[in-house]
Amino acid sequence: MAAARTDNQVTGIGLLGLGIVGSAVARAVIERHRTEDSSASLKVVAAVVRNTSRPRAVDIDSSIVSTDPKSVIANPEVGIVVELMGGEEPAFDYITTALKAGKHVVTANKEVMCKRGSELLATAAENNVKLFYEASVGGGIPIIGPLMNDLTANRIQSVRAIINGTTNFILTKMANEGADFNDVLSEAQELGYAESDPSADVDGYDALYKISVLARLAYHTEVPVDVIYREGIREVHAKDFRYAKELGFTIKLLAVAQASNETGLLARVHPALISFDVPMASVNGVLNAVEVEGDMVGPLWFQGPGAGPEPTASAVMGDVLRIVKGAPSNGSGTATTQPFEIASMSDHFCQYYIRITVSDQAGVLANVARVLGDADISINSVLQKDTDIENGHADLVIMTHPAREANMQKAVSSINELDSVLRLDNLLRVENYAE
């Protein structure tokens, strides 16, 4: 087995990936090696890339850069493999091979840790090596370590997170400037916050992978992606922010895991209305925030840059240094409860915001109210906005009292069948922070 470091010995770092984050990690290692920090002597000894001729954002010896993963995984000089490729494959195979070869691994890969994390952690334990993954969720925000170590005495009641910087940037711009989704998405792409194919971010997949990882740690049970409710932000429009503000709310893409002995564990990703008096409503731009509530400690906040090369490299280097300095394996912590059953989204209970385009005529609200009442849903407030006299249309905005998701979905189908309803434009959930 490859040892991390003994006295007066350099720990060889092998990088799988030398893109933006990989280059930032390489720079940090090179700088640390240059300063000859005796407590953690590190050196990049190998790096694997797809294209060796591509310019890099770091000055690195070209002789150690290769397209062959064996140059890292099978290299006897490598004590710690840092995987920064992303995606499930071939990252899973490379990490597995490295662990079986007796090498410690640090990864920033949320997808592989979401889908195959339990297998990889078991492989690490079987081979008496460490697998750390702080950078896989929240970039530079320390959240994996606290859930694994500092909070194990707590029974976790909820994890709420704004955990995708791209969507938070888009929604913040829409809220502050009144711009619509497509315009802000184009700006985010121009600024490099969003990929040319933004689906992973705006359709909620990135947040889905991350809340799966956090939920597994918080609740000591597997939370596969296919049991997590997912909804993206493409249907959120500028007028939704105008109306939400009038009602005392803003809109954020939330990733949430909540559990109770009665209903089980529900994990969900979707845009939600958040009251302005809740701290999460003030998390803006590309910042991320994770709120963890424990039965003993109460709510704890972790906020900071959730992406970008330097914050992510900070988390990666933190894990590398923990290995070098002999930190114990994380494990999964000691469970304080039995694993939860997975709950269905149909049992979720919350208030709803409904925006409907209707014919501007008498009796429309009465018809909608009747449908909602038949589904056991009562109305809290109503706004009639943006009346188009020429075409005889108006926006009807309804805030309900708390109701069951299954009842609301049934009501939505019936509302869409009303002659006076031209279209149901949006249905958003209101996040409940009440005791």
N, C-alpha and C positions, 0 to 999 in steps of 0.2 A: 504494500500500500504506500502511496506517495505521501510523505509527511509534509505538513504545511511549512514548518520551519523549526530548526533547532538553532541553538546559539551560534552566532557568527555565520549563519547560512542564509542565502537569498532564497525567497520563495518565488518560483517561476510561475508567472501568470500566462495562461493560454486563452486567447480571445476567439470566440466563435462569433464573428461579426465585427466589422470595423467601420460602421456607418457613423451617423452623427453622435449617438450615445457611446458607441464603441470607441470612437476617437476621443471623446471626453474622458472615458475611463482610462484609455492608454496615456493621455496627457497627465492625468492624476498620478498614475503609477510611475511614469517617467520622472515627474517632478519629485515624487517621494523618494525614488531611488537616487536622484541627483543630490538630495539633501542628506542622504545616508542616515535615515532615521533608524537607529539601532533596534528600536522596539518593534519595528515592522519593516524589514528590508524586502522590497518587492522589485520584480523585474519582469517586463513583458518579454517572453522568450519565443512566442509563436502566436500567429494570428491567421485566421481563415476568412477569406472573402470570396465573393462570387467572381470578381474581376480584379486581377492584380494590377492592371494598368490604370485603373481609375484613380484620380487625385484624391488624397486623403486630407482631412482637417487636422492631421497630426504628423509631426516629423518622426517617422519610424523607419528602422532599418529594413529595407526592402527584402533582404535575404531571409527574414523570418516570416514574411507574408506569403501565404500559399492558398491554393484553392482546395487542397486536400485536407479533410477534417482529421485524418490520422496524424497530421503534423502537430495537432494539439492533443487529441485524445490519447494517442499512443506515444507521446513524447515523454521520455523519462524525466526531463527537466521541468515539466509542468506539474505543479502541486495543486493549483486551483484553476479550474476551467470556468470562465465567465461567458455565459451564453447570452447573446444579445441579438439573435437572429429574428425572433418572433415567430408566431405560428406554431401549430401543433407538430407538423412534420417538415423537415427531418429533425427538428429540435428534440423531440422526445427520444428518438433513437440515439442521437449524439449524447444527450445527457445520461441516458441509461448506460451507454457504453462507457462513458467517462466514470460514472459511479462504480460500475463493475470492475473498472481498471484501478480502483482504489484512489480516485482523485475526488477532492472536494469540488462542489459546483455552486456557483452563484448565478442566478438567473433573474432577468427582468421580464420574463415572458408570462403575461397573465393568462394567455390562452392555454398554454401547455399545463400551467399549474391549476387552472380551472378544470380542464378535461382529464388530465392524467396525473394530477398532483399527488394523490394518495399512492399510486403505483410508484412514483419516483421517490417519495419519502420512505416507502417501505424498502425500496432497493438501496437507498442510502443507508438505512439502518442495518440491513443485512450485510452490507459491505463495510460497516464501521467507518463511514465517512459522513460529511455534512452537506446538506443541501439547504441553502438559504435563499430567500426570494423576497426580501423587503421591497425591492424596486418594482415588483410586479403589480402593485396596487398603490396608487397615490403618489407616484414619482418620489419626490424628496420628503414626503410626509411619513414619519415613522408610525406605522399602524400595525403591521404584521407582528413585530416584536412585542408591543404591548398586549395584543390579543393572546399571543402564545405564552407570555411570561407574566407581565405585571398585573393582568386582570383575571388570572385564573381563579382567584378566590371569589369572583363575582359570578352571579347568574346573569348572563347578558339578556336584557329585555328587548333591546332594539339596536340595530345599526342602520343609520340613515347617512347617505352620502351624496354629495355632488362630486362625481368622480370621473368626469370626462371634461377636459378643458375646452375642447372644440365646441361642444354643445353649450357649455356655460358662456363662452365668448359670444356665440351667436345669439343666445337668448338675452344676454345682457345688452347687446347692441340693439336688439329689437325693442327691449323695454325702455332704453334710454333715448333712442333716436326715432322710434316709430317706424323703423324700416321693416320690410317684410323678409320672410325667410330666405328666398332665393337670392336677394340682393346681398344680404349679410353673409350667406354661404360663399358667394363669389369673392367677397372681400376676405373671408377667412382663408380661402384657397390661395389668394394672391399673397397674403401675409405668411403663408406656410403653416397656419394652424390646422388646416383641413387638407386631406389628401385629394387628388384628382377624382378618385372614387371615395366619397365621404361616408359610404354606407355603414362602415364599422362604428363610426361616431354617431351620425345623426339618426340611425335606425336603432341605436341602443345596444349593439353587440358588445362594444368595448366595456360599457358599464355592466352588462350582463356577466361577462367573464370575471370582472373584479368583485362584484357582489357575491358571486358563487364562492370565490376564494375566501372572502371575509366571513360569509355565513358558515362555511365549513369550520373555520377556526373558532368562531363565536359559539357555535352550537354543537360542535363535536359530532357532526353527521354530514353525510354526503348531500350536496345540493346541486345535482346536475343541471346543465343549462336547459334541458327540455322541461323542467318543472318550474322554471322561473318565468313569470309573466313579463313580456317585453313589448314596449311600444315606444317609438321614436318621436322626433319633434317636427317632422315634415308638415303636419297638419296644424301646427301652432302659427297663428297669423298676428299681424300687428294689432288688429282690432281686439284680439283676445287680451293683449296687454292693456289696452285702453280700458276695456270693460273690467278686467281684473283689478286694475288700480282704483277704479271708482268704487269697487267693492272692498278695497283694503288688502289686496293681494298682489304678489308677483308670481311669475311662472318659472320653474326650474325643472330640469331633468333630474329626477331622484332615483337612486338605487337604494332599496330598503329591504332589510330582513328583520322580521319581528316574529316572536314566538310566545305561545302561552300553552299551558297544560290542557286548556279546553279546546283550542282550535288548531294547535300544531304550529308548524313553522311555515310562514309565507314569505317568499322572496319575490320582489317585483321591481321592474324598471319602467318608468313612464313619466311624462311631464305632469307636474302637479302644481296646483295653486298653493302658495305658502304665504301666510299672514305676514305683513310687514313688521310686526313686533317679534317675530322669531329670528334669531341670529342667522339662520341658514339663508334667509331672504337677502342678506347683505353680502353674500359670497359672490363676487362678480368677476367678470373677465375670465382669464384662463385659470384662476385659482380653483383649487379643490378643497373640500372639507368633508371630514368624517365625524359623525357624532355617534358615540357609543354610550349606551346607558346601561349601567350595571345596578344590581339590586342593593349593593353596599356603597358604591362610590357615587352613584347618580350619573348625570350626563357629563361626559368628557368630550372636549372638542379638539380635533386635530385639523389644522388648516395651513395651507401653504401651496406652493407651486406643484401641481400634480403631474407635470410633464416637462419636457425640455431636456437638453443634454446635460446641463450642469446639475439640476436637482436629481435627475435619475442617476447620474454618475455618483452623486453624493451617497445615495442609498446603496448602490452597488459597492462602492468602496467601504462603506460602513460594514457590510457583510463580509467583504474580503478581510478587513482588519480584525473582525471578530474571530474569524477562522484562524488567522495568523497568531492571534494572541491566546488561542486555546479556549474560546468560549464553548460551552457545552452545546450539543445539538438541541435544536428547538423542540423537536417532537411536536405533539399536538396539545400539550398541556393536560392537566388533570381535569376531567369532566366533572362538573358539579351537578349535572342532571343527566338523566337518561336521554339518548338521542330522540329528537322530536320526529313525529310524523309530519310529512309534507302536506301543507294545507292547500286548498284550491283557491284560486283567485275569485271564483264565484261566491265565496263566503266572505270576501273582504267587505268591510263596513265603513263607509265614509260619506261625507257630503260630496255633491257633484255640481259642477258648472256645466250648463248646457247652452250652446248658442245655436239658434235656429233661424233660418230665413223663412218668413211667413208672408202670406197675403195680408196686407194691411186692411183688415175688415173685422167687424164685430164677431165675437164668439171664438176667436182663435185661441186665446189664452184659456178659455173655459174648456175647450176640447183637449188641449195639451194637459191641463190640470186633471181632467177626468181620466186620461190614460195613465198619468202618474199615480193618481189615487187608486186606480184599479190594481196597480203594481205595489201598493202599500208604500208609496213615496209621497211625502208632503213637501210643499213649496215653502222655502224660507223667504225669498225675495225675488222680484222680477224687475228687469229693466227693458224698456222698449227704446231701441237706438237706431240711428242711421235710416230713418224713414225715407224711402224713395217714392215720392208722391207720383212722379211721372209713370213709374212702372207698377206702383201699388204694392211695393215690398217694404219690409221692415225687419230689423234684427230683434229677436226676442231672446233675452239673456235670463236664464233661470238659475237660481241657486237653491238647491234642495236642502232639506234636513238630512241627517245621516240615514243611509239606506244600504241594503245589501246589493252587491255587485250583480248577482244573478237577476234580481228584480229590476235593476236599472237596465240591463241588457235586453230584458223582455220588453220594457217600456220603450226603449229606443226603436225596436222593430215596429211597435205599434204607432209611435209618433211619425215614423217615416211613411206610414200608410195613410195619414190624414190628408184630406184634399187641400186643406188650408196651409199645409206645411210644404214649402218648395224643396227644402233640404235641411237636414240636421248637419250643421257645419262642424261642430266640435263638441266633444264630451271630455271634460277634464276632471280628474279627481282632486279633492281638497285634502291636503295632508293634515291629519289631526294630531295636534300636540297637547291636547287636554290630558289631564291626569286620569 
